[in-house]
């Protein structure tokens, strides 16, 4: 599972993460993993799901750039915050810049998506999903979500909980308790309704193999 702040590496890490995000979007939303230039251009310009993910990745880059070059980085951070404000108001989606999210992020039907969390690789988030802090008691802890997790429309996930790798959160689930790996969760409050549930067809994407180290 990705730990909070784990994506705060080199600028190349963000580029690599975003390239995998793009590969997943192309494979699922376009004609395949290698769409034509014209199809890509239209997608970049008009697809709001893409804009939400791109804005988040740019925010990660801007925060790191400020650590290396305060002046240039501050300009980048300011431009990100403006872009994020626009995304929040126009696309009704906000992925907080302090979130740590692994590669292969896919936002489906971005409307109403609000995220402040640590999330692993190859995650799918549908519309009207809220992931973040508990409001009561001043608890600012956020959820920790593993790899290969599918989160359905209208799900609410709050507090310092852990969701294991390969979990599936059904539409409309309200979740404030830990979820073991590979479980299907549904209901309000959310409860495990199946174990060893295979969500590979729902994720519809296989992460690329890591290059062997020299």
C-alpha positions in Angstrom: 0.0 0.0 0.0 1.2 3.5 -0.8 2.0 5.6 2.3 1.1 9.2 2.6 3.7 11.3 0.9 5.3 8.3 -0.9 4.7 10.0 -4.3 6.8 13.0 -3.2 9.9 11.8 -5.1 11.5 13.2 -8.1 9.7 15.0 -10.9 10.2 11.9 -13.0 8.1 9.9 -10.6 5.1 12.2 -11.3 5.7 12.0 -15.0 5.8 8.2 -14.8 2.6 8.1 -12.7 0.8 10.4 -15.1 1.9 8.4 -18.1 0.3 5.3 -16.6 -2.8 7.3 -15.8 -3.0 8.3 -19.4 -2.4 4.8 -20.6 -5.3 3.6 -18.5 -7.6 6.4 -19.7 -6.7 5.7 -23.4 -7.4 2.0 -22.9 -10.7 2.5 -21.2 -12.1 5.8 -22.6 -10.7 5.9 -26.1 -10.1 3.4 -28.9 -7.2 1.6 -27.2 -3.8 2.1 -25.7 -2.4 3.9 -28.8 -5.1 6.3 -30.0 -4.2 8.7 -32.9 -2.9 12.2 -32.4 -6.3 13.9 -33.3 -8.2 11.6 -30.9 -5.7 12.4 -28.1 -5.9 16.2 -28.7 -9.7 16.2 -28.5 -9.5 14.1 -25.3 -6.9 16.4 -23.7 -9.0 19.5 -24.5 -12.5 18.3 -23.8 -12.5 15.4 -21.3 -13.2 16.7 -17.8 -12.2 13.3 -16.1 -8.8 13.8 -17.7 -8.6 17.4 -16.5 -9.3 16.4 -12.9 -6.4 13.8 -12.8 -4.0 16.1 -14.7 -4.7 18.9 -12.2 -3.9 16.7 -9.3 -0.7 15.4 -10.9 0.4 19.0 -11.7 -0.2 20.0 -8.1 2.1 17.2 -6.9 4.8 18.4 -9.4 4.3 22.1 -8.2 4.7 21.2 -4.5 8.0 19.4 -5.2 9.2 22.1 -7.5 8.7 24.6 -4.7 11.0 22.5 -2.4 13.8 22.8 -5.1 13.2 26.4 -6.3 11.1 28.5 -4.0 10.4 31.3 -6.5 9.6 29.2 -9.6 7.8 26.6 -7.4 5.6 29.2 -5.7 4.5 30.4 -9.2 3.7 26.8 -10.1 1.8 26.2 -6.9 -0.2 29.4 -7.4 -1.1 28.3 -10.9 -2.2 24.9 -9.6 -4.4 26.3 -6.9 -6.1 28.5 -9.5 -6.6 25.6 -11.8 -7.8 23.4 -9.0 -10.3 26.1 -8.0 -11.6 26.2 -11.6 -11.8 22.4 -11.6 -13.7 22.4 -8.3 -16.3 24.9 -9.5 -16.7 23.8 -13.2 -16.1 20.0 -12.9 -17.3 19.7 -9.3 -14.3 17.6 -8.4 -11.4 18.2 -6.0 -8.5 15.9 -5.4 -6.6 17.5 -2.5 -2.9 18.2 -3.3 -1.8 16.6 -0.1 -3.4 13.3 -1.2 -0.9 10.6 -2.1 -2.2 8.5 -5.1 -0.3 5.9 -7.0 -0.2 5.5 -10.8 -3.2 4.2 -12.7 -5.8 6.6 -11.3 -9.0 6.7 -13.2 -11.9 9.1 -12.4 -15.1 8.0 -14.1 -17.8 10.7 -14.5 -16.0 13.2 -12.3 -19.0 15.0 -11.0 -19.1 15.3 -7.1 -15.7 13.6 -6.5 -13.9 14.9 -3.4 -10.7 13.1 -2.3 -8.3 13.6 0.5 -6.6 10.3 1.2 -3.7 7.9 0.6 -4.5 5.6 -2.3 -2.4 2.9 -4.0 -2.0 2.0 -7.7 -4.7 1.2 -10.2 -7.7 2.8 -8.5 -11.0 3.6 -10.1 -13.2 6.3 -8.6 -16.8 6.9 -9.8 -19.0 9.9 -9.5 -20.3 11.5 -6.3 -17.6 9.8 -4.2 -16.3 11.5 -1.0 -13.1 10.2 0.6 -11.6 12.1 3.5 -11.6 13.1 7.1 -14.1 12.6 9.8 -15.8 15.9 10.5 -16.6 15.4 14.2 -14.1 15.6 17.0 -11.4 17.4 15.0 -9.9 14.1 13.7 -7.9 15.0 10.6 -6.8 11.5 9.8 -7.7 10.2 6.3 -8.3 6.8 4.8 -5.5 4.6 3.5 -6.6 2.7 0.4 -4.7 -0.1 -1.2 -3.9 -1.1 -4.8 -6.5 -2.3 -7.3 -9.5 -0.9 -5.5 -12.7 -0.1 -7.3 -15.0 2.6 -5.7 -18.5 2.8 -7.0 -20.8 5.8 -7.4 -22.0 7.6 -4.3 -19.6 5.9 -1.9 -18.5 7.8 1.3 -15.3 6.7 2.9 -14.1 8.6 6.0 -11.7 8.6 8.9 -8.4 6.7 9.7 -9.5 3.4 8.1 -7.5 1.0 6.0 -9.0 -0.6 2.8 -7.0 -3.6 1.6 -5.7 -4.4 -1.8 -8.2 -5.5 -4.4 -11.3 -4.4 -2.4 -14.5 -3.4 -4.1 -16.7 -0.7 -2.6 -20.2 -0.9 -4.0 -22.3 2.0 -5.1 -23.8 4.0 -2.2 -21.6 2.4 0.5 -21.0 4.5 3.6 -17.8 3.2 5.1 -15.9 4.1 8.3 -14.4 0.7 9.2 -11.4 -1.2 7.9 -11.9 -3.5 4.9 -9.7 -6.6 4.4 -8.0 -7.2 1.1 -10.1 -8.7 -1.7 -13.5 -8.1 -0.1 -16.7 -6.8 -1.6 -18.3 -4.2 0.6 -21.9 -2.7 0.4 -24.5 -0.9 2.5 -24.9 1.8 5.0 -23.1 1.2 7.2 -20.7 -0.7 4.9 -20.2 -4.3 5.6 -18.4 -7.2 3.9 -20.8 -9.2 1.7 -18.2 -11.3 -0.1 -14.6 -12.4 0.3 -12.0 -13.2 -2.4 -14.0 -11.1 -4.8 -12.4 -10.6 -8.2 -12.7 -7.1 -9.4 -10.3 -7.4 -12.3 -13.0 -7.0 -15.0 -14.3 -3.8 -13.2 -10.8 -2.3 -13.1 -10.3 -3.3 -16.7 -6.6 -2.4 -16.7 -3.4 -4.3 -15.8 -0.5 -2.2 -14.4 2.7 -2.4 -16.5 5.5 -4.6 -15.2 8.1 -2.7 -13.3 11.5 -2.5 -15.1 14.1 -4.6 -13.4 16.7 -2.6 -11.4 20.2 -2.5 -12.8 
